[in-house]
Amino acid sequence: FKVGANTYTCSGTVIESKGKNVVFTAGHCVFDLDTKTFATNLAFVPAYENGNDPLGFASAAALYTTPQW
């Protein structure tokens, strides 16, 4: 994902949902407190290891977080 011009990585996991399309990660991975903006270009890459993405990837359609973190 990107925040401004910088690229970052975070871990995440798929959680059980009706559509089987929800990924849970840390709030700081999706929202930048300094700029008060959500990250961009966020993608989930299951089973990623050492540059390999054997299961492909899914781009985020929407980002949410809680105000508490």
Secondary structure, 3 states (H helix, E strand, C coil): CEECCEECCCCCEEECCCCCCEEECCHHHCEECCCCEECECCEECCCCECCECCCCCEECCCCCCCCCC
